[in-house]
Amino acid sequence: MSSMITTTAWVRRGVAAQFPTKYEIDEEEMNRISKLARMQLEDAQGDLDAAREGKDQDGETMEDQKEETQDAMEDDPEEKKGKTSFNNDDDLKEYDLDHYDSDEVDEDGEKITMFGNVKSLAYHQPNEEDPYLVMPEEEEDEEREELQILPTDNLLLAGRVEDEVAHLEVYVYEDQEANLYVHHDIMLPAIPLCVEWLDFPVGANTGDRTTGNFVAVGTMEPDIEVWDLDIVDCMYPNAILGQGGAELEADMKRAKKSKKKTKANDEFHVDSILALAANRQHRNLLASASADRTVKLWDLNTTKCAKSYTHHTDKVCSLDWHPKEATVLLTGSYDRTVVAADMRAPDAKARWGVDADVENVRWDIHDPNFFYVTTDAGMVYRYDVRNIPATPKESKPVWTLQAHDTSVSSFDINPAIPGFLVTGSTDKQVKLWNVENDRPSMVVSRKMDVGKVFSTTFAPDNEVGFRLAVAGSKGTVQIWDTSTNGAVRRAFVSRMPALEGEVKERTIGLQADDNESDDDAAGEEIGAQQGGDGWESMDED
């Protein structure tokens, strides 16, 4: 695996701090880190002692094995020969190892230590600033300017895994300058599978803030990490939703006991986090979907699980809150069903069925009486929520679209124009659709040089609502200004007169490793770990 981007999310303009702060570790945090390190060291020492006293599968102790190894070396003439030649190697004489720790002297007879002549060392009074440790004001200003985020900038969050190292990259997108660059990144504990931007302050050190610029990250691990995007080089998340969010001592003790997999429960997830959805009306609520087959509702005020739901019999892979009915949640699963339920009365739910594993579910933001479902078989369905079937098998979509030959792994709805959809697939194609009057037609199909497409998301601001972020298995990010595409302009000019006329098409990209074959294999590996076929596909002919 070289590099791949598994998920992306936009941050609208004007919410990020203009000058993000650099993380500075305080005494309390140092004590916490020291305590954690000490407990981990003690734990490791205990495991080592147990290993020394234990026996292997053949019943031999480690001491027995050590003696056997020594006997074998003594009986092996080649080993003996090599050992003798090393000890008697004349080449080592030039290093004069017998006097390696003797101090040299300079011309004045002063000893020269590893620090040079001690007399030449500069020293400072206790309250005097060391010029080598204090950054000049000019450099501080330059660094501050480099971190600056303008009110006209968007942030784009991208979950990346590179050579088995996972992190979240925070990009700055400057639309006027057609510029995209990495502002900072955040180390993650495992492969990221979903990210959700939060405008609600979560966890420690938030003070009296009522709004914030945070991100929730779901990974292959069962815990959800929440990070403050206005702090750079932070060492730990602001909050952890799940079992790992407990007190340090309890967490360490539990880690020793939890060698066996914990069963699904009402308090925390026990398997990968596959989807996250923030409630934009009740801002302290975050919904999560997991491979443990449960959906959980988190109260961000307390960082505790408020409710747990078991609407599905297989992994739950997609979530979306109703745009107007704030307590109604749409969920999709590998059990090939979609459920719409009011979280206040979860027993009152409606269920629809499809013919393959669900990949994405989305309410139509322009008409919330309808919702969309995409599947692993390349299909897109549009359903009327008012038409509830007696059984899932009797589900009747408003229309059905064979959008791709392989999985529709990503899907989004343009915020500016009703009926303007985008699909991305493991067939490496991005397609734009016009579904006006319930008559789907493809506007344009394009390969964006991102490999298998795992994410296609429109920017949230009206000023840049046509900007489409595309990312995938090759570890590249592309921002496609779809309003500059001729076919798009012709298809939607009647609904947006500003699209009249032709302009030069614009795509802004940030390239990464171009190792497509390795990344395709990595995508299939992630799909297998998720437990579904969502990211598996055949290579192109």
Disulfide bonds with the S-S distance in Angstrom:
none
